[in-house]
């Protein structure tokens, strides 16, 4: 049974702390210096933390997000590679699957020397607005701002600004494709000096994406720019029994390869949707190892000092 808790400040028990003083506690940073751009609609309700159970594990999702933020998990100093990845949890632009497609992904990225940054991007309904158009547009602004944020803080976070990528799940995979194809063309007017840093992705990892192909028209999403030179190398994962998401992943893969963009697609026979890092016992559970190999082959995981 789901237990819904309204948290005005949305603390998530993540008390803001320096990484050096609190193991596994991320550094929480407000994404925008003032009101986020594009917010001209009233949220239908307050931000909420929703908790539930899966296999005796507590999982958290976030709803009605109006206060975007970054949660930074620096890579361990002894194994840091200099690479960083901004994580876009899935949830259909309705909510964010925070535990399995956020925190657990950050832990895995840290284990292979990557600084992980979970983006709490805006999702949910606004009064008088269509979620299918309005929420993704706000999320894109947040995603681009997040990439600029990481690059602007690269030296302090031991990050190589030329190895800052994205990893997205489901709707977050759509967001990852959108950021990738935008090629650094910002969807909002710069708000401060931080926005002088680039907002493009150097690599993309996209899992079971939803929305790249419009569900009704069966055509490429009109909101997404076309794939062209400059789109980053991309690693795609999907399960063949994931219905419509198979079309999304394969269609995007074809567009990448036709334009000569380095791309790798892993389409597993079974796995369903939203398997993330769960130990399902199915071959699809091996995708993190394949992804690590892909990153190493592309030179993304070289030692932090060898730039």
N, C-alpha and C positions, 0 to 999 in steps of 0.2 A: 504494500500500500504506500502511495506517495505521500510524503509529508511536505507541505508547502510552508515556507517561512519567509515572511516579508522582512527584508533587512534594508533599512533606509540608507545606510552608508555602504551597504554591500561589502562587508568586511571579509566574508568568506573564511574567517579565521586566519587570513593571510597577513597578520600584523606586519606593516611595512618595517623591514629590517635590512641592515647591510648583510650581504651574503657571507662576509667573513665571520659574522658573529652569530649567525643562526643557520645551521646546516639545513638544506632543502627548503628554506623559507625564502621566497623570491623577493626581489626588490620591486615594490609596486610604484609605478609612476603614472601620473595623470597625463593623458595623451595630448590634450589641447590646453593652451594657457587660459582660455576663457570658454564661452559656450562653443560647442562643436559647430562647424559650418553645416549648412543644409538642414538644420533642425527647425523647420517652420511648421511642424505638426505636433500636436500634443499627444504624449504617450497615453495609451489606454489604461495604464496602471503603473504602480511603482516597480522599481527593480526588485526582482525576487531571486532567491536561492531555493532551488527545488532539490530535495534529496530523495534517493530511493536505494534499492538493493538489487544487486545482480551477483549471483553466485557468492553470497555472503559478503559481498564487498559493497561499501557505501559509494554511490556515485552521485555526482552533483551536476546540475545544469542551471544555467542562468537565463532569466527571462526579462523582457521589457528593458533591455539594456539601453540606457541613455547617457551613461557616464563612462565613455571608453577609456581604457587604461592598458598599460603594459605591465607584464609580470616577467621580470628578467631573472633567468637562472644561468649565471656565468658557468662556463665549462671549468672543471677542476684545473687548477693551475698546472699540475704535473702532466696533464694529458691534453691541454687546450691546443686545438689545431689552428685557431684564428678564424675559423668559419662560424657563421651565425645563421640561424633560421628563425623566421617569424612564423608562429603556428596559428593557423586559422581553424578553430574547432568547427565542426558541422552543427547542423540543427535547423536546416531549411530556412534560414534567415528569420526564424521564429524564436529560437533559443540557441544557447551554446552548450554543447556536450563537453563540459569543462573537465571532468575527471579523465575519461578514456581518450578523448581527442585533444586534450590540453596538457594536464599535469603529467600523465603517464608518458606522453610523447616527449615532453621536456626532459624527463628522467632518462629516456632512451638516448636522446640527442646528447645530453651531458656524458653518457657512458661511452660515446665515441668521440668525445672531445669537441662537441659543438655547443656554443653558447645558444641557449634556447630562450625565445621571447614569446610568451603567449599573449596574443592580442585579444582583449575583451572588446570586441567591436559591437557597434550598435545593431540591435535586432529587435523585432517585434512590431506591433501595429502602432500607427499614429492615426489619430482621429481624422477621418475624411481622406485617407491615403490608402493606396493599394500596396500591400506588403511586397508584392512581386516586383514592383518598380522602385518604390521609395527606400525600403530597407537595404537592398543591394547597393544603391547609389551612396547611401550613408556609409555602408561597410567599406566601399572602395576608398572613400576619403580617409577613413580610419586606417586602412591597410597601407595606403601610400604614405601617410603621415608616420606610420610605424617604421617603415623602411628608412625614411629620412631620419627618424629618431635614432635608430641603431647606428647609422653611418655617422651622424653628428656626435655620437658618444663612443665611436669605435676605439679611439686610443685609450680611453679610460676603462673600457670593457675588454681589452686585449683582443679586439676583433679586427680583421683585415677588411676594410670597406669595399674591397673588390670581390669578397666572397660572402655576400649577404643574400640569402635566398628565402624561399617561402615553402611551407608545407601545409597543405589544406586537405580537409576531409569533407566529402559530400558537398553541401553548399559552400563550405570552405574551400573545396577543390575548384568550384566555379569561381570563387573569389581569387584563388591563386592563378587561374587562367586569365582572369580579367586584369589583374596586376601585371602579369607577364606580357600580355598583348598590348597593354597601354604604353609600354616602352618609355616610361618615365614622364609621360605627358600628364601632368597633375590635373585632377578633376576638381580642384578648388583653388582659390587664390591664396598664394603664400601668406601665412599669418605672422611669421617671425623669422629670425635668423636661422633657426633650425631647419626651415624648409629650403634653405640654400643647398642642403645635402640632397643627393639624388634619391628618387623614389622608385627606381626600377629594381627588378630582381635579377640576381646573378645566376640563380638556378631555381628550379621549381620541382617539388615533389607533390603529386596530385593523386589522391586516393578516392576511388569510387565517386567521381564528380557527378553532381546533379545540376542540371540547368544549362549546360553548354549547348545541348540541343533542346529547343523549345518543345515542351510536352505536347502542345496542341498542334503546332504547325509542322513538327518534326524537322524543322530547319535550324541552322546555326543561330544561336541567340543574337538577336539584332543589337543588343547592348554591348556585346563583346567586339572589340576591334578585330579585324582580320589578322591572321597570322602572317607575319612578314619578317624580313631579316632583322635581327636584333632581339627576337624573342629568345629567352634563355634556354639552355639545355634542360630537358624535362624528363622526369621519371614518373611513369603512370602505373597505377595498380587498380585492378578491378576483378571481381569474381563473375564468372559466366552465368551464375544463377541470380545475379543482381538486376535482372530485368532491364529497365530503361537505362540504368547507369552504364551498361555495356556499350550502348550506342554513344553515350557521351564520351567515354574514354577512347573508344576506337575512332570516333569522328575527329576528336581533337588530335589524336596520334597521327592520323592520316594527313591532317592539315600541317602538322609540324614537319613530317618527313617530306611532304611534297615541296615544302619551302626550304628544305635542306637544314632544318633545325635538328641538332642532335637530340634524339628521343629514344626512350626504352619503355616498352609496354609489357607488363606482366599480367596476363589474363588467366586467372586460376579457374579450374573447373567448378569448384564450390567455395563457399565462404559467405555468401549472402551480402548484406549491406552492413556498414558500420562495424566491421570486425576489429578495426584499429589494431591494438597490440595484444588483444586477448589470445591466450594460449588455447586455441580451439582444437588443436591436434590435426588440423587440415593443412594441406600444403600452403594455403594462403597465409598462414601464420608465419611463414618464412620470409615474407617480403622485407622486414627490416634488415635482414642479413644481405639480401640482394641489393637493397638500396645503399647500404654501407659500401658494398663492393663497387657499385656504380659511382659513388662519391669519390672513393679512393682512385678509381681508374681515371676520373676526370681531374684529379689533383686538388680536390676540394679539402682533403683532410691532411694536408701536409703540416709539418710542425709550425707552430705559431710564429716562431722566429725566422722561418725561411720564406720570406716574402720578396 
